[in-house]
Amino acid sequence: MSRDIFHPPVVVRAPTKGARPYRRVEIYGRLVGKATGEADVAEYLRQAGVEDPDLDDPELVEWLGGGRAVWAPAE
């Protein structure tokens, strides 16, 4: 299986385990913070200069461990 070498600039990692799960957000490989919901991810992008971020754009955001609606780890 071939994997494309392109990686979107924003990576949202899989949800953490625990009482208050969150997802780590990276922009260009640098950790910018922890998100507990889509609004947090959008705010990190706005702070990085993306005025109206499209969280569904696969060329902008890669969601690991589940899509943008997943905020708790799989059981």
Secondary structure by P-SEA (a helix, b strand, c coil): cccccccccbbbcccccccbbbbbbbcccccccccccaaaaaaaaaaaccccccccccccccccccccccccccc
